[in-house]
Amino acid sequence: MKNNIENIDLRNVINNNFRIKVYSTNDNGKSINKLLGYSGLIDLICDPLATNLMINALGSSDQIIINKLRRGIKITFYSK
């Protein structure tokens, strides 16, 4: 139960403080640019990886935090 409460708090903090943009290409070679929230990012990548990326973004003082994953997904956190 405690883990769910922590996830809800993290979701609210991330959605209130960041815009999350994802850039990738699909199987057909078409580029994808999406503006996502917490839930959309977790649906795209696994929960532990998304949580680690978000904690790193919260700890950074930069306005733009760029993360590149091995499978070709580029995740950018923009501070509001």
Summary of the structure (lengths in Angstrom):
residues: 80
radius of gyration: 12.8
end to end distance: 30.3
largest distance: 41.6
contacts: 194
relative contact order: 0.22
helix: 45%
strand: 31%
